[in-house]
Amino acid sequence: MSYAAVILSAVVIMFIGRQAAKLGNRLDADSHLEPTKLLFGEKLGAAVDYVLVFFLYGVMIIMLAGGGSAFQESFGVPAWLGSLVMAIAVLITLTMGFDKILVALGAVTPALIIIVIIIATVNMTNPSVPLSEVGTYTDITKTPTGIW
C-alpha cells in the first residue's frame, strides 16, 4: 500500500507542479503566487502557499544538515561548519539569477550522471562485498520500520 501512496503522491505533485509552471509561463508571472491563486482561488491559494513555504523550509533545513554531515564525514570538519559552507554556497547560487543557474545545472548534470555511471559500473564489476554476502551485513531489527 505504501508504494501506491508514494506513486500517487509523486504523480499528483508532478501534475500540479507542471500545471502551475505552464500557467505561470502563460501569465508571465514573476512569482509562484499568481498561478497558485489562479489555480486554487484566493483563500485556498494562500493556504497552498503557506504549505509550500513550510515544506520548502523543511527541505532546506534537511539539505543543510545533510551537507554538514557530508562535510563532517568527508573532511572531518564540524557539521555546523559544513552546514555554514553549504548555506553560503546556496546564497551565492541564488544571487546568480535563474538563467545562470540553469546554465550551471546544464553543465554539472551530465558530469554527475557520468560519474554515477562510472561508480556504479566499478562497484558492480568489482564489488567490495559479494552480492551473496550482503544479507549478512544487514540487521533489520536496528531499523525503525523493519525493511527500511
Phi, psi and omega in degrees: 000323183293327177296319179296321179294320179296315180296316178298316178299316180298317180295316180297315180297317179296319181295310182295318178298319179294315180297318179296320180293317178298316181294318177299322178293316179295323180279351187053047185286145176269347184218163177286346184294320182301304179293327180296314180289329176289322179288318189250355184091171185294309185285311180293327176297321177294320178295318178297322178298316179296321178295317178300314180298317180300311183288324177294324175297316178299317179296320179299315180298316180295319180293320178294321177295319178296321177296318178297318179295319179295319177296320180295314181292321185279320189242356178073017177271159178300147182300323181296327179290320176297319177295321178296317178299317179295319180297319178294319178298321178295316179298317178298317180298317182293333179281350181289332185097155188298315183296319179291327176295317178298320178296316180297316178296321178296330179277323186278322186302312178300322179296317178297318179297316179297317179297317179297318179297318179297313180298316180297318180296315180298316182288332178280326181276335181220068185289146177285333175235122179300145182303328180291341182257358184300321181300333181286343181264359180257144176225096185296336181291341181273353180264146184290335183241023178085256187291332182279000000 
